[in-house]
Amino acid sequence: MKKACTVCMANGIRKSAEFVAGDSTGLMWFECTEHGPTDNVAGVLRTRLDPLEEFFKSIGISLAQLEELEEPCPPTERD
């Protein structure tokens, strides 16, 4: 997983993001395929939805360059 869905993470679910979403003010977040235009942490209207790979390519970063996110350790192993 390169990026986690911001919306799912806010709900305690770890799911891979497939898009970079944004609103008309420039706010941006990562999204999976499960969310609608207003289903986000800020409760704003999504006005753009770019595939993750295309977004990073547009800013000069290859998706392959991004490190894989590590799975969080189980709750019993956290400090």
Buried (B, 14 or more C-beta within 10 A) or exposed (E): EBBBBBBBBEEEEEBBBBBBBBBEEEBBBBBBEEBEEEEBEEEBEBEEBBEBBEBBEEEEEEBEEEEEEEEEEEEEEEE
